[in-house]
Amino acid sequence: MEHQDEYQKLVSMMSSPRVEIDNTVSSTATVVSVNNARNSVKLLDTVRVLTDLNLSIQKGYISFDGCWFLDVFHVTDERGHKILDPVLLSHIEHSIVVGEISSTEEGATGLMALELTGVDRPGLLSEVCGVLRDLKCNVVEAKMWTHNARIACLVFVNDHHSGLIPTALADRHPCILTRLRKVLSGSAAKATVVSSSPTLAHSDRRLHQLMFRDRCDEEASSSSSSSQSKLSVSVQRLAEHGYSVVNVQCPDRPKLLFDVVCTLTDMDYVVFHGKFGVDADRAFQEFYIRRMDGSMLSSETERQRVIHCVQAAIERRASEGVVRLALRMPDRRGLLAEVTRVFRENGLMIRSVEIATKNGEANDEFCVTDISGRLPDSGTVNAVIDLIGEGHLIKLTEQSRS
């Protein structure tokens, strides 16, 4: 029995990644090295942890021989400084080893999760919020992305009376889904109850998966020509070594590496080698990939599919051509429905949104355009701010397409 215990300890030690953090190698960044046996999603887990800790990945490389790996990341904090806090350094190491960021917050426990996909149109989120309000569902957390005239949304709700999910709310599942499907409309519209106690930790990955499942990524991008000219994705064959090589060049932004690695992983490709970095605010990434069975991409159709999906993953989180607005005020029943109605009535399209409620306070962010998808004029934005309350709705940034 004692030998069995020692064997299990050895297996556990070999299967857990070894993490080394060094502040002496680089004068400008903290170097995080991760190595050990890797499965197909371990790289994604590591990138997600670094991203969720709000660390900026400046450069790095990936090497994987099919059994063992070495992934190296040069990271800084949000201000571009090396990470020197020993508590944070220990937290980074522990989070990478377990593949999750430990938290003392309650998260989304006690919430019902809804997944929504369909065709985007003006006022859609306002109608969804109105339905949930009428059905006595309180929106506690939500994330929504749009791309190529499609929408993917995760909504976490509870009963607005009790703040929980009593049997009565569970019994209303069919009614909730029926009403939401009518609002989403179209043959491809989907509304699903996922879980009574979901986690928000993987919400970004789930949104990527919903849009990939909806196949909107495989259609030609509807982004402006100026935006597309700054984004380059290519896939080439390296037949002598048995790899397909994915190259990405685009303006750098937060979570860029996560979005690309997440897409390749969910398309069932394994990244064997790679390098990535940033030069003058422009990111470059190169990945040597194979299918799960070890083979290369085999057709032009598959090559184009990878290009379209990676491009879409980058575009859907981009902030060009939008105004970012933050809502900060005490939460109340129907608040989200009211705010989104004001947006709709004043001709603002919500391109993405992140809803959070904590200690009775709404902490929401919206990226909006005008109905045609262009940057809204300042007069419209200021009018909306006045209607909702200047102290409650705040203009964060305005990012035009250059």
C-alpha positions, -999 to 999 in steps of 0.1 A, spaced: 0 0 0 29 23 8 45 16 -26 11 24 -42 9 57 -25 45 66 -36 37 56 -71 6 78 -72 27 107 -59 52 101 -87 25 100 -114 9 132 -100 43 149 -99 50 139 -135 16 149 -148 16 183 -131 34 212 -149 66 226 -135 65 263 -133 96 286 -130 93 323 -127 124 344 -132 129 382 -129 167 381 -137 166 369 -174 149 400 -188 152 437 -178 117 445 -190 96 415 -182 90 386 -159 98 352 -176 73 324 -168 85 289 -180 61 259 -179 73 224 -187 62 188 -183 38 164 -200 11 183 -219 -23 173 -232 -39 192 -260 -55 219 -238 -27 226 -213 -13 254 -234 -47 270 -236 -51 266 -198 -18 284 -192 -26 312 -216 -60 316 -200 -46 319 -165 -20 345 -175 -47 364 -194 -73 362 -166 -47 376 -142 -46 407 -164 -10 400 -174 3 413 -207 22 386 -227 49 405 -245 66 376 -263 73 339 -259 77 305 -276 62 271 -275 80 237 -280 63 203 -279 76 169 -291 43 151 -286 50 141 -250 69 169 -232 67 206 -236 84 239 -228 63 270 -230 80 304 -222 61 337 -217 76 371 -211 49 390 -191 43 423 -175 15 439 -154 -11 462 -169 13 492 -166 40 474 -185 61 466 -154 77 434 -142 58 414 -116 77 418 -83 50 411 -57 59 377 -41 22 370 -33 12 375 -70 42 355 -82 31 326 -60 -5 330 -71 6 328 -108 26 296 -102 -2 279 -82 -28 289 -108 -8 275 -137 -2 242 -119 -39 237 -111 -51 253 -144 -75 276 -126 -74 309 -108 -84 303 -72 -109 328 -58 -127 334 -25 -157 350 -43 -189 331 -46 -190 335 -84 -221 323 -102 -233 298 -77 -270 297 -75 -276 311 -109 -293 296 -139 -273 298 -171 -288 306 -205 -270 302 -239 -284 322 -268 -274 323 -304 -291 338 -335 -291 366 -360 -282 400 -347 -304 430 -352 -310 465 -337 -326 462 -302 -322 425 -298 -305 426 -264 -331 450 -252 -359 426 -262 -341 397 -245 -337 417 -213 -374 427 -215 -385 391 -218 -364 381 -188 -378 410 -167 -414 401 -176 -407 365 -165 -393 377 -132 -357 367 -140 -330 390 -127 -299 392 -149 -269 390 -126 -241 383 -151 -240 383 -188 -216 384 -218 -225 390 -254 -204 391 -286 -215 398 -321 -198 390 -354 -209 387 -391 -245 397 -381 -246 368 -356 -249 369 -318 -237 347 -290 -247 354 -254 -243 338 -220 -269 351 -194 -268 341 -157 -301 348 -139 -319 342 -107 -354 348 -94 -358 385 -87 -379 380 -55 -356 355 -37 -323 360 -55 -321 322 -59 -334 295 -83 -365 282 -65 -385 253 -80 -409 279 -95 -381 293 -116 -370 258 -127 -405 250 -136 -406 281 -159 -377 267 -181 -400 258 -210 -418 292 -209 -385 311 -207 -370 293 -236 -401 296 -258 -402 333 -253 -365 338 -259 -366 317 -291 -394 339 -304 -373 370 -298 -342 355 -314 -363 342 -343 -349 324 -374 -342 287 -381 -307 289 -366 -319 306 -333 -311 286 -302 -318 292 -265 -307 266 -240 -307 263 -202 -272 250 -193 -269 245 -156 -282 256 -122 -247 264 -109 -224 274 -138 -189 288 -136 -180 321 -152 -143 311 -155 -146 298 -190 -172 322 -204 -149 336 -231 -140 302 -244 -177 292 -244 -186 323 -265 -159 313 -290 -174 278 -291 -210 290 -295 -199 311 -325 -179 283 -339 -208 259 -335 -230 285 -352 -206 284 -382 -207 322 -385 -169 321 -386 -167 303 -419 -185 331 -438 -167 360 -453 -160 387 -428 -182 418 -429 -156 440 -412 -145 472 -430 -117 470 -456 -95 492 -434 -99 469 -405 -91 438 -426 -60 454 -441 -45 456 -407 -52 419 -400 -33 391 -418 -39 354 -413 -22 328 -435 -17 290 -434 11 273 -452 22 237 -456 57 226 -443 55 192 -458 91 182 -451 85 185 -414 48 174 -414 34 207 -401 9 233 -412 21 268 -402 -4 295 -391 8 331 -393 -10 360 -377 -2 397 -378 -25 424 -365 -27 453 -340 -19 440 -305 -47 440 -279 -55 422 -246 -64 385 -248 -52 382 -284 -30 351 -278 -59 335 -259 -84 340 -287 -61 324 -313 -49 295 -292 -85 289 -280 -97 287 -317 -70 263 -328 -76 241 -298 -114 240 -302 -109 231 -339 -90 200 -327 -55 212 -337 -24 207 -316 2 234 -314 36 218 -315 59 248 -319 53 285 -320 66 320 -313 48 352 -306 56 388 -298 48 425 -302 67 451 -322 55 487 -320 20 477 -310 17 452 -338 15 415 -328 29 386 -347 22 350 -340 34 318 -357 21 283 -348 32 249 -362 1 227 -359 -12 193 -367 -45 176 -364 -52 155 -333 -42 124 -353 -8 139 -362 -16 148 -398 -14 181 -416 -43 201 -431 -52 182 -462 -72 205 -484 -77 241 -495 -111 241 -480 -97 232 -446 -69 258 -449 -95 285 -457 -116 274 -428 -87 278 -404 -80 313 -418 -116 324 -415 -121 310 -380 -89 326 -366 -97 359 -383 -132 359 -368 -118 351 -333 -96 381 -335 -122 405 -350 -151 397 -326 -133 411 -296 -116 440 -314 -127 475 -303 -123 495 -335 -152 517 -346 -170 515 -312 -177 537 -282 -172 520 -248 -197 529 -221 -197 519 -185 -228 517 -163 -222 521 -126 -252 524 -103 -273 505 -78 -289 475 -94 -327 471 -95 -353 450 -112 -355 457 -149 -324 480 -149 -308 463 -178 -340 462 -198 -344 499 -192 -309 509 -202 -308 488 -233 -342 502 -244 -327 537 -242 -298 526 -264 -323 511 -289 -346 541 -290 -316 564 -297 -302 543 -325 -272 527 -307 -263 491 -316 -247 470 -289 -218 451 -304 -206 435 -272 -215 437 -235 -202 424 -202 -227 426 -173 -217 421 -136 -235 427 -104 -217 427 -70 -230 438 -36 -261 452 -52 -242 474 -77 -244 471 -115 -210 472 -131 -216 469 -168 -197 477 -200 -211 482 -235 -194 486 -269 -218 504 -292 -220 517 -328 -247 534 -348 -273 512 -367 -250 510 -398 -220 498 -377 -201 530 -377 -189 551 -348 -219 569 -333 -218 607 -333 -210 624 -300 -244 641 -299 -263 608 -298 -239 593 -271 -242 625 -250 -280 623 -252 -281 587 -240 -258 596 -211 -281 625 -201 -312 602 -203 -296 575 -181 -277 599 -158 -243 614 -163 -231 600 -129 -243 565 -139 -233 561 -176 -197 570 -183 -179 572 -217 -147 552 -214 -131 553 -248 -139 561 -284 -120 540 -309 -123 550 -346 -111 529 -375 -80 544 -389 
